[in-house]
Amino acid sequence: MAVDQASLAELVSFLETFPEPHILCDRDYRILAANAAYRANWVDQIEVVGRKCFEVSHRYTVPCDQAGESCPLQRSLQSGRRERVLHLHYTSRGESFENIELSPIRDASGAIVYYVEKLEPLPGASSLGDVQGLIGRSPAFVKMMELVARVAPSDASVLLQGESGTGKELVANAIHQLSRRAKHPFVAVDCSGLPETLFESALFGHERGAFTGATTRTTGLVEAASGGTLFLDELGDIPLSIQVKLLRLLETGTYRRVGSPELRKAEVRVVSATHRPLTDMVSEGLFRQDLFYRLNIFPIHLPPLRQRGHDVLLLAETLLDRVSGGRLRSRLSAEAAAWLRGYHYPGNVRELRNILERACLLCDGDEIHLQHLPVELAAARSLPTSSDGPPPATRDFPDSHSLSFEEVVRDFKGSRKALASHLGLSERTLYRRLKTVDGQ
């Protein structure tokens, strides 16, 4: 395909007018030009022009789609349109998440001859990873982060779905930090920890004298989150009597304090999370269908740790810094790393942290060995792990109607709170399931 040098020079000159990093590529991934903003990211690095984009950005020897990632160039070749993806790039600042927007350039005949690629760092992504544990490179994790980056700038309601311990509050906070509301409050509500009798008051506040013991006017969590984000954790535990009032808040942006006729305006974004099958709860009449639709505008699935491949060891390295308790930081032996990589993690990242904290306490030296890992989990070494496959058909905790659930309850040595944590359930949900079993 012939290259029109005059048109190419004009296009390169045009790229220099953009403040954001831009590169010009051909159909074979070769970088033909990079503007000043892009070159600034590669100070003291070798020249990028003439190299392949996947070599510069990822240090791959093959295109992204052949290395397990989504390639915007291949996607654009297939669709013929502009494509957007989120990639983890190497830069002079280290690794960072970048929003990639790739636009095809056509010749007079309509054939795609070039691509213009715009790169924008995901605001706060590096700091979020450093501070809050949003760390990963696996395709499942990057796909989740791409959805986070897309929805964060909007005010759409987000429903985070995933197993217990996958970090739903961390992701909710990331959505908040990447939104225009970042300078306003992020208020988390543990819906499983609020008694039904106090739920409405905690959420919406109450007036003095609204009920026995209400000696002062109290601000609710909705009002505390004004201008920011209200995170409803364990959404499935919200009582039906409160669901209708939450629906009114979402539909009209208004609410009333308990004991007050005054209609108050709420300016909050709602992000919610659950590990429970809400669609089943809707069918069973335990969760309002209209509320589910209002909250499920933008669902995001959080992958379980067993589907994140080598992210386990990346997380382990970071978590070891945090659980060392000020002592000399421990490192993983080869056998311990292999065990951690192969374990199934029914408790996900939370369980990984607990395992490492225990190992640090048992380890007298600076290297964690297999004997420092929980003996009771030794049988799990033989469990297969999948990096990118679909979620398993079975649930990670026993169903309340199965014999295994009754066996676990009967044999478990510990408190109800510990049992709930072991099963990945809230205490309220565990109590309800125990009542179901007892009533059979």
ZAMARGU-4260 file (C-alpha; in steps of 0.2 Angstrom, whole numbers, plus 5000, padded with zeros to 4 digits):
<rodrens>
0) 5000/5000/5000 | 5008/5016/4994 | 5011/5030/5008 | 5007/5048/5003 | 5022/5057/5011
5) 5014/5074/5010 | 4998/5068/5019 | 5008/5059/5032 | 5018/5074/5036 | 5002/5084/5038
10) 4995/5071/5050 | 5011/5070/5060 | 5010/5090/5062 | 4992/5088/5067 | 4997/5076/5081
15) 5009/5089/5088 | 4994/5100/5092 | 4987/5088/5105 | 4992/5090/5124 | 4988/5071/5127
20) 5001/5058/5121 | 4997/5052/5103 | 5006/5040/5091 | 5003/5036/5073 | 5004/5017/5068
25) 5002/5008/5052 | 4992/4992/5050 | 5007/4981/5055 | 5008/4989/5073 | 5023/5000/5068
30) 5025/5017/5076 | 5027/5030/5062 | 5026/5046/5073 | 5025/5051/5091 | 5020/5068/5097
35) 5029/5078/5110 | 5017/5073/5124 | 5021/5055/5120 | 5039/5057/5119 | 5040/5066/5136
40) 5035/5049/5143 | 5050/5041/5136 | 5064/5053/5142 | 5081/5044/5142 | 5073/5029/5133
45) 5077/5022/5116 | 5068/5030/5101 | 5050/5023/5099 | 5047/5028/5081 | 5050/5012/5070
50) 5046/5000/5084 | 5030/4990/5086 | 5018/4997/5098 | 5016/4981/5108 | 5035/4981/5110
55) 5035/4999/5117 | 5020/4998/5128 | 5020/4980/5134 | 5037/4974/5131 | 5029/4960/5121
60) 5036/4950/5107 | 5019/4947/5099 | 5004/4958/5097 | 4992/4961/5112 | 4979/4949/5106
65) 4992/4935/5105 | 4998/4938/5122 | 4980/4936/5130 | 4975/4955/5130 | 4962/4964/5120
70) 4971/4973/5105 | 4962/4989/5099 | 4970/4988/5082 | 4964/4971/5078 | 4947/4976/5085
75) 4946/4991/5074 | 4952/4981/5059 | 4937/4970/5062 | 4924/4984/5066 | 4931/4998/5055
80) 4927/5010/5070 | 4936/5019/5084 | 4940/5007/5098 | 4943/5010/5117 | 4952/4998/5129
85) 4961/4999/5146 | 4979/4993/5146 | 4993/4992/5158 | 5008/5001/5150 | 5026/5003/5154
90) 5031/5021/5155 | 5046/5031/5161 | 5035/5032/5178 | 5034/5014/5179 | 5018/5003/5175
95) 5002/5013/5175 | 4984/5010/5168 | 4981/5019/5152 | 4964/5023/5143 | 4968/5019/5125
100) 4957/5027/5111 | 4962/5021/5094 | 4955/5029/5078 | 4957/5022/5060 | 4963/5034/5046
105) 4957/5030/5028 | 4964/5034/5011 | 4954/5041/4997 | 4947/5023/4992 | 4941/5021/5010
110) 4954/5008/5015 | 4962/5009/5033 | 4980/5014/5031 | 4984/5022/5048 | 4979/5022/5066
115) 4980/5037/5078 | 4981/5031/5096 | 4978/5042/5110 | 4984/5038/5128 | 4977/5045/5144
120) 4983/5039/5161 | 4969/5033/5172 | 4968/5046/5185 | 4973/5040/5202 | 4975/5022/5195
125) 4993/5020/5201 | 4990/5027/5219 | 4974/5017/5220 | 4984/5001/5217 | 4998/5007/5229
130) 4987/5012/5243 | 4971/5001/5242 | 4977/4984/5234 | 4969/4986/5217 | 4984/4976/5210
135) 4984/4965/5195 | 4988/4961/5177 | 4978/4946/5173 | 4965/4948/5158 | 4951/4946/5171
140) 4957/4960/5182 | 4961/4972/5167 | 4943/4969/5160 | 4936/4973/5177 | 4946/4989/5178
145) 4941/4994/5160 | 4923/4994/5166 | 4928/5004/5181 | 4936/5017/5170 | 4921/5018/5158
150) 4908/5020/5172 | 4917/5031/5184 | 4915/5048/5176 | 4896/5045/5175 | 4883/5046/5188
155) 4876/5029/5184 | 4871/5017/5198 | 4884/5003/5198 | 4881/4985/5205 | 4897/4976/5210
160) 4894/4957/5210 | 4907/4944/5216 | 4911/4932/5229 | 4915/4937/5247 | 4933/4944/5249
165) 4935/4950/5231 | 4937/4968/5236 | 4920/4975/5232 | 4923/4990/5243 | 4940/4994/5236
170) 4932/4994/5218 | 4918/5005/5224 | 4930/5017/5232 | 4940/5017/5215 | 4924/5022/5206
175) 4922/5036/5218 | 4940/5042/5216 | 4940/5042/5197 | 4923/5051/5197 | 4920/5070/5198
180) 4914/5067/5216 | 4931/5062/5222 | 4933/5077/5233 | 4916/5074/5242 | 4913/5060/5254
185) 4913/5041/5251 | 4901/5033/5264 | 4900/5014/5265 | 4885/5006/5273 | 4886/4988/5279
190) 4868/4983/5276 | 4871/4966/5285 | 4876/4975/5301 | 4861/4986/5303 | 4846/4979/5313
195) 4830/4981/5303 | 4823/4992/5317 | 4837/5005/5315 | 4840/5003/5296 | 4829/5018/5291
200) 4835/5029/5304 | 4853/5025/5300 | 4851/5028/5282 | 4839/5043/5282 | 4842/5051/5299
205) 4828/5055/5312 | 4821/5070/5321 | 4821/5072/5339 | 4807/5062/5347 | 4804/5052/5332
210) 4804/5036/5343 | 4809/5031/5360 | 4827/5036/5364 | 4828/5049/5350 | 4833/5063/5361
215) 4842/5073/5347 | 4841/5076/5328 | 4852/5064/5319 | 4860/5065/5301 | 4858/5050/5291
220) 4871/5041/5280 | 4862/5048/5264 | 4865/5066/5270 | 4882/5062/5276 | 4887/5057/5258
225) 4880/5073/5250 | 4889/5077/5234 | 4898/5060/5235 | 4895/5042/5234 | 4885/5031/5245
230) 4891/5013/5244 | 4878/5000/5249 | 4888/4984/5254 | 4878/4967/5255 | 4864/4974/5246
235) 4854/4958/5248 | 4852/4961/5266 | 4842/4977/5265 | 4824/4973/5273 | 4810/4974/5261
240) 4802/4988/5271 | 4817/4999/5267 | 4819/4994/5249 | 4803/5004/5244 | 4811/5020/5252
245) 4827/5017/5244 | 4818/5015/5227 | 4810/5032/5230 | 4827/5040/5234 | 4834/5033/5217
250) 4819/5038/5207 | 4816/5055/5214 | 4832/5060/5223 | 4822/5064/5238 | 4819/5056/5256
255) 4812/5060/5273 | 4820/5059/5290 | 4811/5047/5302 | 4798/5058/5311 | 4798/5072/5298
260) 4786/5077/5285 | 4799/5087/5276 | 4805/5081/5259 | 4823/5082/5258 | 4834/5082/5242
265) 4848/5070/5241 | 4863/5073/5229 | 4872/5056/5229 | 4878/5043/5218 | 4874/5025/5223
270) 4886/5010/5221 | 4880/4994/5228 | 4888/4977/5230 | 4882/4959/5234 | 4889/4941/5233
275) 4871/4935/5233 | 4861/4930/5218 | 4849/4944/5217 | 4839/4938/5202 | 4835/4922/5212
280) 4830/4933/5227 | 4819/4943/5215 | 4810/4927/5209 | 4808/4922/5227 | 4800/4939/5232
285) 4815/4943/5244 | 4821/4958/5234 | 4810/4971/5224 | 4812/4969/5205 | 4810/4988/5202
290) 4824/4992/5214 | 4835/4978/5206 | 4833/4987/5189 | 4837/5004/5196 | 4853/4997/5205
295) 4859/4986/5191 | 4861/4999/5177 | 4880/4995/5176 | 4884/4978/5183 | 4903/4974/5186
300) 4908/4956/5190 | 4923/4955/5201 | 4933/4940/5197 | 4938/4927/5211 | 4956/4926/5215
305) 4957/4908/5207 | 4954/4916/5190 | 4967/4929/5191 | 4983/4918/5188 | 4999/4926/5193
310) 4990/4941/5201 | 4991/4930/5217 | 5009/4932/5218 | 5008/4951/5214 | 4996/4953/5228
315) 5006/4942/5240 | 5021/4953/5238 | 5011/4969/5242 | 5002/4961/5256 | 5018/4955/5264
320) 5023/4973/5266 | 5007/4977/5275 | 5006/4962/5287 | 5025/4961/5292 | 5020/4972/5307
325) 5036/4983/5306 | 5047/4968/5306 | 5060/4963/5292 | 5049/4960/5276 | 5047/4941/5273
330) 5049/4934/5256 | 5041/4918/5248 | 5051/4902/5245 | 5048/4894/5229 | 5038/4880/5237
335) 5027/4893/5246 | 5025/4903/5230 | 5019/4887/5221 | 5007/4883/5235 | 4999/4900/5235
340) 4998/4900/5216 | 4989/4883/5216 | 4977/4886/5231 | 4958/4888/5227 | 4955/4903/5239
345) 4936/4902/5243 | 4939/4917/5254 | 4948/4926/5239 | 4960/4941/5243 | 4954/4942/5261
350) 4959/4924/5264 | 4976/4927/5255 | 4980/4941/5267 | 4975/4930/5282 | 4986/4916/5276
355) 5001/4928/5274 | 4998/4936/5291 | 4998/4920/5300 | 5014/4914/5290 | 5023/4930/5295
360) 5019/4926/5313 | 5025/4908/5312 | 5041/4913/5302 | 5056/4917/5312 | 5067/4920/5298
365) 5065/4931/5282 | 5058/4917/5271 | 5041/4909/5271 | 5041/4890/5268 | 5028/4878/5266
370) 5027/4873/5284 | 5022/4891/5288 | 5006/4890/5278 | 4990/4883/5286 | 4991/4864/5288
375) 4972/4863/5287 | 4973/4869/5269 | 4986/4856/5264 | 4973/4846/5254 | 4969/4861/5244
380) 4986/4860/5235 | 4979/4847/5223 | 4964/4858/5218 | 4965/4864/5200 | 4966/4883/5197
385) 4960/4892/5181 | 4967/4908/5176 | 4955/4914/5163 | 4941/4901/5162 | 4923/4903/5167
390) 4917/4904/5185 | 4914/4886/5192 | 4896/4880/5191 | 4896/4876/5210 | 4896/4889/5223
395) 4910/4892/5235 | 4900/4890/5250 | 4888/4876/5254 | 4869/4879/5250 | 4858/4880/5265
400) 4847/4866/5258 | 4861/4854/5256 | 4868/4841/5268 | 4885/4849/5266 | 4879/4865/5274
405) 4872/4855/5289 | 4889/4846/5291 | 4899/4861/5290 | 4888/4869/5304 | 4889/4854/5315
410) 4907/4852/5314 | 4913/4870/5314 | 4922/4874/5330 | 4920/4893/5333 | 4908/4908/5334
415) 4893/4912/5323 | 4903/4927/5317 | 4918/4915/5312 | 4906/4903/5304 | 4898/4916/5293
420) 4915/4922/5288 | 4920/4904/5284 | 4905/4902/5273 | 4907/4919/5265 | 4890/4925/5272
425) 4884/4939/5282 | 4879/4935/5300 | 4861/4940/5295 | 4861/4928/5280 | 4868/4914/5290
430) 4855/4916/5304 | 4841/4915/5291 | 4848/4900/5283 | 4850/4891/5300 | 4832/4895/5303
435) 4828/4887/5287 | 4837/4871/5290 | 4830/4870/5308 | 4812/4872/5301 | 4814/4857/5289
</rodrens>
